[in-house]
Amino acid sequence: MAKKVLLFGDIGIDDTVALIYAYLSKNIDVVGVVADYGNIPRENAIANINYVHNIFDTPKIENVKIIAGAELSMTAEIPKFYPEIHGEYGLGPIIPPADGAEVLSENFYEVIEIINEHFDDLIIVNIGRLTSLATLFILQPKLMKQIKEYYIMGGAFWYPGNVTSVSEANFHGDPIAAQLVLSYANRVKIYPLNVTSRAIVTPEMVNYIDQVGKVPLIKTLLDYYYNFYKKRDPSVQGSPLHDVLTIMAVYYDDMLKYESFPVYVVRSLNGTERGQSIADIRPFGNLEEETTAVIKKHQIASQLDYPKFFNHFMEVMTGGNFE
């Protein structure tokens, strides 16, 4: 039976590929997408989602609701965007038609309607900044604590960050929201750079998908994405699909191993440590007293079975034409 997913994303290239993967997969039923600021501005994220919907135009997605999420973080800072990594619209070099760029009315409260409609079996997947999700914990704390499961892409535990030496982008972009969610959400699984950086899709894989798959968009997106990573690190073998791995884990949890630790996100707005994710591995001490935050234990993905990732990804993206 397909898993019902409410997706929160800041809709960069890897978010877009994650959305495409979910639409192609028979095991995932996306019931709503919350478009947030992050990699690109919110209005561009909405245009991206509309563009992808128009490409598919299938019964599976005709009832997927697009929700206008956060435009700003809880830090009250001016957001920084990353077109050099993701393109202006999170589509690499592609600029969607103007008729898909309309900004929705402020319909954020429809998220609560979606949650209530699918309450018994809904899974929330957050692959962008956590501002919108944190807002729901402020508005509806009792409801949000009862969600079946949370899958969150974020953090870097005992691993280099991708914004600072210790901080990953989703937690760094709004560390206040990240800690708020981790303080109050139950049944959370975190997918940090430790494992998502290993979810590599090589140019050879992309070319094969382009030859036999049904989504020509994939090659354009991932070639653009890979070119950025290749310039930054010539030794890289392909594109790390952080967000794709996170949504894949909703169904293929056997790809990963987890460790459970108390987790804290540094809420400082300045310095290298901003947004740093800390897992307390000590058998002593009290992280809650040390940080003045509500601290919970969460499951942190720590190992990835790459052959399983490879097979699951290629099967879905080629329409079952992979052997």
Contacts in CASP RR format, 6 or more apart in sequence:
PFRMAT RR
TARGET T0000
AUTHOR 0000-0000-0000
METHOD contacts of the structure
MODEL  1
MAKKVLLFGDIGIDDTVALIYAYLSKNIDVVGVVADYGNIPRENAIANIN
YVHNIFDTPKIENVKIIAGAELSMTAEIPKFYPEIHGEYGLGPIIPPADG
AEVLSENFYEVIEIINEHFDDLIIVNIGRLTSLATLFILQPKLMKQIKEY
YIMGGAFWYPGNVTSVSEANFHGDPIAAQLVLSYANRVKIYPLNVTSRAI
VTPEMVNYIDQVGKVPLIKTLLDYYYNFYKKRDPSVQGSPLHDVLTIMAV
YYDDMLKYESFPVYVVRSLNGTERGQSIADIRPFGNLEEETTAVIKKHQI
ASQLDYPKFFNHFMEVMTGGNFE
2 26 0 8 1.000
2 27 0 8 1.000
2 28 0 8 1.000
2 29 0 8 1.000
3 27 0 8 1.000
3 28 0 8 1.000
3 29 0 8 1.000
3 121 0 8 1.000
3 123 0 8 1.000
3 250 0 8 1.000
3 251 0 8 1.000
4 29 0 8 1.000
4 31 0 8 1.000
4 118 0 8 1.000
4 121 0 8 1.000
4 122 0 8 1.000
4 123 0 8 1.000
5 22 0 8 1.000
5 28 0 8 1.000
5 29 0 8 1.000
5 30 0 8 1.000
5 31 0 8 1.000
5 32 0 8 1.000
5 122 0 8 1.000
5 123 0 8 1.000
5 124 0 8 1.000
5 125 0 8 1.000
5 247 0 8 1.000
5 250 0 8 1.000
6 30 0 8 1.000
6 31 0 8 1.000
6 32 0 8 1.000
6 34 0 8 1.000
6 111 0 8 1.000
6 114 0 8 1.000
6 115 0 8 1.000
6 118 0 8 1.000
6 122 0 8 1.000
6 123 0 8 1.000
6 124 0 8 1.000
6 125 0 8 1.000
7 18 0 8 1.000
7 19 0 8 1.000
7 22 0 8 1.000
7 30 0 8 1.000
7 32 0 8 1.000
7 33 0 8 1.000
7 34 0 8 1.000
7 125 0 8 1.000
7 127 0 8 1.000
7 247 0 8 1.000
8 33 0 8 1.000
8 34 0 8 1.000
8 36 0 8 1.000
8 124 0 8 1.000
8 125 0 8 1.000
8 126 0 8 1.000
8 127 0 8 1.000
8 128 0 8 1.000
8 130 0 8 1.000
8 132 0 8 1.000
8 133 0 8 1.000
9 15 0 8 1.000
9 33 0 8 1.000
9 34 0 8 1.000
9 35 0 8 1.000
9 36 0 8 1.000
9 45 0 8 1.000
9 126 0 8 1.000
9 127 0 8 1.000
9 128 0 8 1.000
9 129 0 8 1.000
9 243 0 8 1.000
10 36 0 8 1.000
10 37 0 8 1.000
10 38 0 8 1.000
10 39 0 8 1.000
10 40 0 8 1.000
10 45 0 8 1.000
10 127 0 8 1.000
10 128 0 8 1.000
10 129 0 8 1.000
10 170 0 8 1.000
11 19 0 8 1.000
11 35 0 8 1.000
11 36 0 8 1.000
11 39 0 8 1.000
11 40 0 8 1.000
11 44 0 8 1.000
11 45 0 8 1.000
11 48 0 8 1.000
11 49 0 8 1.000
11 90 0 8 1.000
12 39 0 8 1.000
12 40 0 8 1.000
12 45 0 8 1.000
12 48 0 8 1.000
12 82 0 8 1.000
12 85 0 8 1.000
12 86 0 8 1.000
12 87 0 8 1.000
12 90 0 8 1.000
13 85 0 8 1.000
13 86 0 8 1.000
13 87 0 8 1.000
13 90 0 8 1.000
13 91 0 8 1.000
13 92 0 8 1.000
13 221 0 8 1.000
13 222 0 8 1.000
13 224 0 8 1.000
13 225 0 8 1.000
14 127 0 8 1.000
14 225 0 8 1.000
14 239 0 8 1.000
14 240 0 8 1.000
14 241 0 8 1.000
14 242 0 8 1.000
14 243 0 8 1.000
14 244 0 8 1.000
15 39 0 8 1.000
15 90 0 8 1.000
15 127 0 8 1.000
15 128 0 8 1.000
15 243 0 8 1.000
16 48 0 8 1.000
16 52 0 8 1.000
16 90 0 8 1.000
16 91 0 8 1.000
16 221 0 8 1.000
17 218 0 8 1.000
17 221 0 8 1.000
17 222 0 8 1.000
17 241 0 8 1.000
17 243 0 8 1.000
17 244 0 8 1.000
18 127 0 8 1.000
18 241 0 8 1.000
18 243 0 8 1.000
18 244 0 8 1.000
18 246 0 8 1.000
18 247 0 8 1.000
19 30 0 8 1.000
19 33 0 8 1.000
19 49 0 8 1.000
19 52 0 8 1.000
20 52 0 8 1.000
20 215 0 8 1.000
20 217 0 8 1.000
20 218 0 8 1.000
21 28 0 8 1.000
21 244 0 8 1.000
21 247 0 8 1.000
21 248 0 8 1.000
21 313 0 8 1.000
21 316 0 8 1.000
21 317 0 8 1.000
22 28 0 8 1.000
22 30 0 8 1.000
22 247 0 8 1.000
23 30 0 8 1.000
23 52 0 8 1.000
23 56 0 8 1.000
23 58 0 8 1.000
23 60 0 8 1.000
23 61 0 8 1.000
24 214 0 8 1.000
24 215 0 8 1.000
24 316 0 8 1.000
24 317 0 8 1.000
24 319 0 8 1.000
25 251 0 8 1.000
25 316 0 8 1.000
27 251 0 8 1.000
28 247 0 8 1.000
28 250 0 8 1.000
28 251 0 8 1.000
29 60 0 8 1.000
30 61 0 8 1.000
30 64 0 8 1.000
31 63 0 8 1.000
31 64 0 8 1.000
31 65 0 8 1.000
31 114 0 8 1.000
31 117 0 8 1.000
31 118 0 8 1.000
31 122 0 8 1.000
32 64 0 8 1.000
32 65 0 8 1.000
32 66 0 8 1.000
32 67 0 8 1.000
32 114 0 8 1.000
33 49 0 8 1.000
33 64 0 8 1.000
33 65 0 8 1.000
33 66 0 8 1.000
33 67 0 8 1.000
34 67 0 8 1.000
34 69 0 8 1.000
34 111 0 8 1.000
34 132 0 8 1.000
35 42 0 8 1.000
35 45 0 8 1.000
35 46 0 8 1.000
35 48 0 8 1.000
35 49 0 8 1.000
35 66 0 8 1.000
35 67 0 8 1.000
35 68 0 8 1.000
35 69 0 8 1.000
36 42 0 8 1.000
36 45 0 8 1.000
36 69 0 8 1.000
36 70 0 8 1.000
36 128 0 8 1.000
36 129 0 8 1.000
36 131 0 8 1.000
36 132 0 8 1.000
37 45 0 8 1.000
37 70 0 8 1.000
37 71 0 8 1.000
37 72 0 8 1.000
37 73 0 8 1.000
37 79 0 8 1.000
37 81 0 8 1.000
37 129 0 8 1.000
37 131 0 8 1.000
38 45 0 8 1.000
38 79 0 8 1.000
38 81 0 8 1.000
38 82 0 8 1.000
38 128 0 8 1.000
38 129 0 8 1.000
38 173 0 8 1.000
39 81 0 8 1.000
39 82 0 8 1.000
39 85 0 8 1.000
39 86 0 8 1.000
39 90 0 8 1.000
39 128 0 8 1.000
40 48 0 8 1.000
40 81 0 8 1.000
40 82 0 8 1.000
40 83 0 8 1.000
40 86 0 8 1.000
40 87 0 8 1.000
40 88 0 8 1.000
40 89 0 8 1.000
40 90 0 8 1.000
41 71 0 8 1.000
41 79 0 8 1.000
41 81 0 8 1.000
42 68 0 8 1.000
42 69 0 8 1.000
42 70 0 8 1.000
42 71 0 8 1.000
42 103 0 8 1.000
43 101 0 8 1.000
43 103 0 8 1.000
44 88 0 8 1.000
44 89 0 8 1.000
44 90 0 8 1.000
44 101 0 8 1.000
45 90 0 8 1.000
46 66 0 8 1.000
46 68 0 8 1.000
46 101 0 8 1.000
46 102 0 8 1.000
46 103 0 8 1.000
46 104 0 8 1.000
47 89 0 8 1.000
47 96 0 8 1.000
47 100 0 8 1.000
47 101 0 8 1.000
47 102 0 8 1.000
48 89 0 8 1.000
48 90 0 8 1.000
48 91 0 8 1.000
48 96 0 8 1.000
49 66 0 8 1.000
50 66 0 8 1.000
50 96 0 8 1.000
50 100 0 8 1.000
50 101 0 8 1.000
50 102 0 8 1.000
51 89 0 8 1.000
51 91 0 8 1.000
51 94 0 8 1.000
51 96 0 8 1.000
51 97 0 8 1.000
51 100 0 8 1.000
52 217 0 8 1.000
53 61 0 8 1.000
53 64 0 8 1.000
53 66 0 8 1.000
54 100 0 8 1.000
55 215 0 8 1.000
55 217 0 8 1.000
65 110 0 8 1.000
65 114 0 8 1.000
66 104 0 8 1.000
67 104 0 8 1.000
67 107 0 8 1.000
67 108 0 8 1.000
67 110 0 8 1.000
67 111 0 8 1.000
67 114 0 8 1.000
68 103 0 8 1.000
68 104 0 8 1.000
68 105 0 8 1.000
68 106 0 8 1.000
68 107 0 8 1.000
68 108 0 8 1.000
69 108 0 8 1.000
69 132 0 8 1.000
70 129 0 8 1.000
70 131 0 8 1.000
70 132 0 8 1.000
70 135 0 8 1.000
71 79 0 8 1.000
72 79 0 8 1.000
72 131 0 8 1.000
73 79 0 8 1.000
73 129 0 8 1.000
73 131 0 8 1.000
73 173 0 8 1.000
73 174 0 8 1.000
73 176 0 8 1.000
73 177 0 8 1.000
74 131 0 8 1.000
74 134 0 8 1.000
74 174 0 8 1.000
74 176 0 8 1.000
74 177 0 8 1.000
74 180 0 8 1.000
75 173 0 8 1.000
75 174 0 8 1.000
75 175 0 8 1.000
75 176 0 8 1.000
75 269 0 8 1.000
77 269 0 8 1.000
79 173 0 8 1.000
84 228 0 8 1.000
85 225 0 8 1.000
85 228 0 8 1.000
86 92 0 8 1.000
86 225 0 8 1.000
87 93 0 8 1.000
87 224 0 8 1.000
88 95 0 8 1.000
89 95 0 8 1.000
89 96 0 8 1.000
91 217 0 8 1.000
91 220 0 8 1.000
91 221 0 8 1.000
92 220 0 8 1.000
92 221 0 8 1.000
92 224 0 8 1.000
92 225 0 8 1.000
93 220 0 8 1.000
93 224 0 8 1.000
94 217 0 8 1.000
94 220 0 8 1.000
94 221 0 8 1.000
108 132 0 8 1.000
108 135 0 8 1.000
111 132 0 8 1.000
111 136 0 8 1.000
112 136 0 8 1.000
112 139 0 8 1.000
112 140 0 8 1.000
112 143 0 8 1.000
114 122 0 8 1.000
115 122 0 8 1.000
115 140 0 8 1.000
115 143 0 8 1.000
115 144 0 8 1.000
115 147 0 8 1.000
116 143 0 8 1.000
119 146 0 8 1.000
120 148 0 8 1.000
121 148 0 8 1.000
122 147 0 8 1.000
122 148 0 8 1.000
123 147 0 8 1.000
123 148 0 8 1.000
123 149 0 8 1.000
123 150 0 8 1.000
123 151 0 8 1.000
123 250 0 8 1.000
124 133 0 8 1.000
124 147 0 8 1.000
124 149 0 8 1.000
124 150 0 8 1.000
124 151 0 8 1.000
125 150 0 8 1.000
125 151 0 8 1.000
125 152 0 8 1.000
125 246 0 8 1.000
125 247 0 8 1.000
125 250 0 8 1.000
126 133 0 8 1.000
126 150 0 8 1.000
126 151 0 8 1.000
126 152 0 8 1.000
126 153 0 8 1.000
126 170 0 8 1.000
126 181 0 8 1.000
127 153 0 8 1.000
127 170 0 8 1.000
127 242 0 8 1.000
127 243 0 8 1.000
127 246 0 8 1.000
127 247 0 8 1.000
128 153 0 8 1.000
128 170 0 8 1.000
128 243 0 8 1.000
129 170 0 8 1.000
129 173 0 8 1.000
129 174 0 8 1.000
129 177 0 8 1.000
130 152 0 8 1.000
130 170 0 8 1.000
130 171 0 8 1.000
130 174 0 8 1.000
130 177 0 8 1.000
130 178 0 8 1.000
130 180 0 8 1.000
130 181 0 8 1.000
131 174 0 8 1.000
131 177 0 8 1.000
133 177 0 8 1.000
133 181 0 8 1.000
134 174 0 8 1.000
134 176 0 8 1.000
134 177 0 8 1.000
134 178 0 8 1.000
134 180 0 8 1.000
134 181 0 8 1.000
135 177 0 8 1.000
136 143 0 8 1.000
136 144 0 8 1.000
137 144 0 8 1.000
137 180 0 8 1.000
137 181 0 8 1.000
137 184 0 8 1.000
137 185 0 8 1.000
138 180 0 8 1.000
141 184 0 8 1.000
144 184 0 8 1.000
144 185 0 8 1.000
145 184 0 8 1.000
145 185 0 8 1.000
145 186 0 8 1.000
146 186 0 8 1.000
147 185 0 8 1.000
147 186 0 8 1.000
147 187 0 8 1.000
148 187 0 8 1.000
149 187 0 8 1.000
149 188 0 8 1.000
149 189 0 8 1.000
150 181 0 8 1.000
150 185 0 8 1.000
150 186 0 8 1.000
150 187 0 8 1.000
150 188 0 8 1.000
150 189 0 8 1.000
151 189 0 8 1.000
151 191 0 8 1.000
151 246 0 8 1.000
151 247 0 8 1.000
151 249 0 8 1.000
151 250 0 8 1.000
152 170 0 8 1.000
152 181 0 8 1.000
152 188 0 8 1.000
152 189 0 8 1.000
152 190 0 8 1.000
152 191 0 8 1.000
152 246 0 8 1.000
153 170 0 8 1.000
153 191 0 8 1.000
153 196 0 8 1.000
153 242 0 8 1.000
153 243 0 8 1.000
153 245 0 8 1.000
153 246 0 8 1.000
154 168 0 8 1.000
154 169 0 8 1.000
154 170 0 8 1.000
154 171 0 8 1.000
154 178 0 8 1.000
154 190 0 8 1.000
154 191 0 8 1.000
154 192 0 8 1.000
154 193 0 8 1.000
154 196 0 8 1.000
154 242 0 8 1.000
154 277 0 8 1.000
155 161 0 8 1.000
155 167 0 8 1.000
155 168 0 8 1.000
155 170 0 8 1.000
155 171 0 8 1.000
155 190 0 8 1.000
155 192 0 8 1.000
155 193 0 8 1.000
155 265 0 8 1.000
155 275 0 8 1.000
155 277 0 8 1.000
156 162 0 8 1.000
156 166 0 8 1.000
156 167 0 8 1.000
156 168 0 8 1.000
156 192 0 8 1.000
156 193 0 8 1.000
156 194 0 8 1.000
156 276 0 8 1.000
156 277 0 8 1.000
157 192 0 8 1.000
157 194 0 8 1.000
157 277 0 8 1.000
157 278 0 8 1.000
157 279 0 8 1.000
157 300 0 8 1.000
157 302 0 8 1.000
158 194 0 8 1.000
158 279 0 8 1.000
159 192 0 8 1.000
159 193 0 8 1.000
159 194 0 8 1.000
159 197 0 8 1.000
160 166 0 8 1.000
160 193 0 8 1.000
161 167 0 8 1.000
161 168 0 8 1.000
161 193 0 8 1.000
162 168 0 8 1.000
162 169 0 8 1.000
162 193 0 8 1.000
163 169 0 8 1.000
163 172 0 8 1.000
163 173 0 8 1.000
164 172 0 8 1.000
164 271 0 8 1.000
164 272 0 8 1.000
164 273 0 8 1.000
164 274 0 8 1.000
164 276 0 8 1.000
165 272 0 8 1.000
166 272 0 8 1.000
166 273 0 8 1.000
166 276 0 8 1.000
167 266 0 8 1.000
167 272 0 8 1.000
167 273 0 8 1.000
167 274 0 8 1.000
167 275 0 8 1.000
167 276 0 8 1.000
167 277 0 8 1.000
168 192 0 8 1.000
168 193 0 8 1.000
168 275 0 8 1.000
168 277 0 8 1.000
170 178 0 8 1.000
171 178 0 8 1.000
171 265 0 8 1.000
171 275 0 8 1.000
171 276 0 8 1.000
171 277 0 8 1.000
172 274 0 8 1.000
172 275 0 8 1.000
173 275 0 8 1.000
175 265 0 8 1.000
175 266 0 8 1.000
175 267 0 8 1.000
175 268 0 8 1.000
175 269 0 8 1.000
175 274 0 8 1.000
175 275 0 8 1.000
176 267 0 8 1.000
178 265 0 8 1.000
178 275 0 8 1.000
179 264 0 8 1.000
179 265 0 8 1.000
179 267 0 8 1.000
179 293 0 8 1.000
181 188 0 8 1.000
182 188 0 8 1.000
182 263 0 8 1.000
182 264 0 8 1.000
182 265 0 8 1.000
182 296 0 8 1.000
182 298 0 8 1.000
183 293 0 8 1.000
183 294 0 8 1.000
183 295 0 8 1.000
183 296 0 8 1.000
184 294 0 8 1.000
184 296 0 8 1.000
185 296 0 8 1.000
186 296 0 8 1.000
188 296 0 8 1.000
188 298 0 8 1.000
188 299 0 8 1.000
189 249 0 8 1.000
189 258 0 8 1.000
189 298 0 8 1.000
189 299 0 8 1.000
189 300 0 8 1.000
189 301 0 8 1.000
190 263 0 8 1.000
190 277 0 8 1.000
190 298 0 8 1.000
190 299 0 8 1.000
190 300 0 8 1.000
190 301 0 8 1.000
191 242 0 8 1.000
191 245 0 8 1.000
191 246 0 8 1.000
191 249 0 8 1.000
191 301 0 8 1.000
192 277 0 8 1.000
192 300 0 8 1.000
192 301 0 8 1.000
193 242 0 8 1.000
194 300 0 8 1.000
194 301 0 8 1.000
194 302 0 8 1.000
195 245 0 8 1.000
195 256 0 8 1.000
195 301 0 8 1.000
195 302 0 8 1.000
195 303 0 8 1.000
195 304 0 8 1.000
196 240 0 8 1.000
196 241 0 8 1.000
196 242 0 8 1.000
196 243 0 8 1.000
196 245 0 8 1.000
196 246 0 8 1.000
197 240 0 8 1.000
197 242 0 8 1.000
198 240 0 8 1.000
198 304 0 8 1.000
198 306 0 8 1.000
199 240 0 8 1.000
199 241 0 8 1.000
199 242 0 8 1.000
199 244 0 8 1.000
199 245 0 8 1.000
199 304 0 8 1.000
199 306 0 8 1.000
199 309 0 8 1.000
200 236 0 8 1.000
200 237 0 8 1.000
200 238 0 8 1.000
200 239 0 8 1.000
200 240 0 8 1.000
200 241 0 8 1.000
200 306 0 8 1.000
201 222 0 8 1.000
201 238 0 8 1.000
201 239 0 8 1.000
201 241 0 8 1.000
201 313 0 8 1.000
202 237 0 8 1.000
202 238 0 8 1.000
203 223 0 8 1.000
203 226 0 8 1.000
203 238 0 8 1.000
205 310 0 8 1.000
205 313 0 8 1.000
205 314 0 8 1.000
206 218 0 8 1.000
206 219 0 8 1.000
206 222 0 8 1.000
206 223 0 8 1.000
206 226 0 8 1.000
206 239 0 8 1.000
207 219 0 8 1.000
208 314 0 8 1.000
208 318 0 8 1.000
208 322 0 8 1.000
209 215 0 8 1.000
209 218 0 8 1.000
209 219 0 8 1.000
209 314 0 8 1.000
209 317 0 8 1.000
209 318 0 8 1.000
210 216 0 8 1.000
210 218 0 8 1.000
210 219 0 8 1.000
212 318 0 8 1.000
212 319 0 8 1.000
212 321 0 8 1.000
212 322 0 8 1.000
213 317 0 8 1.000
213 318 0 8 1.000
213 319 0 8 1.000
213 321 0 8 1.000
214 319 0 8 1.000
215 317 0 8 1.000
218 317 0 8 1.000
222 239 0 8 1.000
225 239 0 8 1.000
226 236 0 8 1.000
226 238 0 8 1.000
226 239 0 8 1.000
229 236 0 8 1.000
229 238 0 8 1.000
229 239 0 8 1.000
229 240 0 8 1.000
230 236 0 8 1.000
230 238 0 8 1.000
241 313 0 8 1.000
244 313 0 8 1.000
245 255 0 8 1.000
245 304 0 8 1.000
245 309 0 8 1.000
248 255 0 8 1.000
248 309 0 8 1.000
248 312 0 8 1.000
248 313 0 8 1.000
249 255 0 8 1.000
249 256 0 8 1.000
249 301 0 8 1.000
252 308 0 8 1.000
252 309 0 8 1.000
252 312 0 8 1.000
254 305 0 8 1.000
254 308 0 8 1.000
255 304 0 8 1.000
255 305 0 8 1.000
255 308 0 8 1.000
255 309 0 8 1.000
255 312 0 8 1.000
256 301 0 8 1.000
256 302 0 8 1.000
256 303 0 8 1.000
256 304 0 8 1.000
256 305 0 8 1.000
257 301 0 8 1.000
257 302 0 8 1.000
257 303 0 8 1.000
258 299 0 8 1.000
258 300 0 8 1.000
258 301 0 8 1.000
258 302 0 8 1.000
259 279 0 8 1.000
259 299 0 8 1.000
259 300 0 8 1.000
259 302 0 8 1.000
260 297 0 8 1.000
260 298 0 8 1.000
260 299 0 8 1.000
260 300 0 8 1.000
261 279 0 8 1.000
261 280 0 8 1.000
261 281 0 8 1.000
261 297 0 8 1.000
261 298 0 8 1.000
261 300 0 8 1.000
262 279 0 8 1.000
262 280 0 8 1.000
262 287 0 8 1.000
262 288 0 8 1.000
262 295 0 8 1.000
262 296 0 8 1.000
262 297 0 8 1.000
263 277 0 8 1.000
263 278 0 8 1.000
263 279 0 8 1.000
263 280 0 8 1.000
263 295 0 8 1.000
263 296 0 8 1.000
263 297 0 8 1.000
263 298 0 8 1.000
263 300 0 8 1.000
264 277 0 8 1.000
264 278 0 8 1.000
264 280 0 8 1.000
264 287 0 8 1.000
264 291 0 8 1.000
264 293 0 8 1.000
264 295 0 8 1.000
265 275 0 8 1.000
265 276 0 8 1.000
265 277 0 8 1.000
265 278 0 8 1.000
266 273 0 8 1.000
266 274 0 8 1.000
266 275 0 8 1.000
266 276 0 8 1.000
266 278 0 8 1.000
267 275 0 8 1.000
267 293 0 8 1.000
268 274 0 8 1.000
268 275 0 8 1.000
278 287 0 8 1.000
279 300 0 8 1.000
280 287 0 8 1.000
280 295 0 8 1.000
287 295 0 8 1.000
288 294 0 8 1.000
288 295 0 8 1.000
311 322 0 8 1.000
314 322 0 8 1.000
315 322 0 8 1.000
END
